Amino acid sequence: MGHFNDRQKPVRFTRSRSYHKNDSAHVEQKNWTHVRQLLGYDRLENPGLVDVINELYMVWEKYNNFFCPSMKRVLKKRIKGRYTKKYDRAKTPYERLVQSQVLTAQKGKSGSHPRSYPPIRPASDELMGPILVETDR
C-alpha cells in the first residue's frame, strides 16, 4: 500500500459502481490478445523477469500497432428485430492514427514507420527464452 500512497499523486482506492460489479471485464478486455496469448496463464513470480517482460511488451506493442489490422464497426441498425452491422475495411491502429491526423507528418516520418523496425519474430523469440524456462513449458 505504501507504493500507492507515497507517490506525488496518491492513488485513491474506491469501491465499484453500484450494480456494476462486472466493470473489470471491460477494463481487462484486451488481456487475451495483449497478455494471455503472449505469456499464458501461468503465474510468473520471478522478479528478475520484469525487465524481460517489459522489453517483450515493447516488441509486442509494435507488432500489434503496426502489423495487426482490425475492423471497426461503423453502423449498427435494427431491422425487423434483427441487427445489421457494417464494418469499415481492416486497418492497423497506426493507420487509424495517421488517417485521423492525430499524428503530424513530422511524427509519422521520424523512424516510427513499420518499415524502420527490425524483424519482430526473432526478437520476440529471443526474449521468450527466459520466460519459457521459468514456466517450464
Helices and strands as residue ranges (DSSP letters): H 2-5, H 23-27, H 31-31, I 32-36, H 37-39, G 47-49, H 50-67, E 73-79, E 82-87, H 93-99, H 105-109, G 114-116, H 120-135
